[in-house]
């Protein structure tokens, strides 16, 4: 699994799988296997996405907005799910608010939006 993960090649031949006789009598071997799999998952590189057109990087989207924009956002009502538009249009509106371009493919913009959301959730400065 590790070799396949590192090389990202799908045509590698899998190594032979070793069986464990009387697994219930050997909890140490089971724990060792679970530990190895967990370590493998921790070192797994983040999935990469190739967009059709350039998209802003998450770090630039996480930068603090100018004070004028912050004050404006406090005084206006942002769109909610009650807005009478289809999902595609709503997605375009939300992405444009946070400066994510929507090209021909709305899904790519939404991917950047959810990646941005995930980055904010993981950032220690925004935890409650």
Number of C-alpha atoms within 10 A of each C-alpha: 10 12 10 13 14 11 9 10 10 9 7 11 8 10 7 6 6 6 7 11 8 8 11 10 10 11 11 11 13 14 11 11 12 12 12 12 13 12 11 14 12 10 11 12 10 7 5 6 9 8 12 10 11 9 15 12 12 16 9 8 15 13 8 9 11 8 9 8 11 11 11 10 12 9 9 8 8 10 12 9 9 6 9 10 11 9 12 12 12 16 17 17 17 17 18 13 12 13 13 22 19 18 14 10 12 16 13 20 24 19 13 21 20 12 14 19 14 11 15 15 13 11 10 9 8 9 8 5
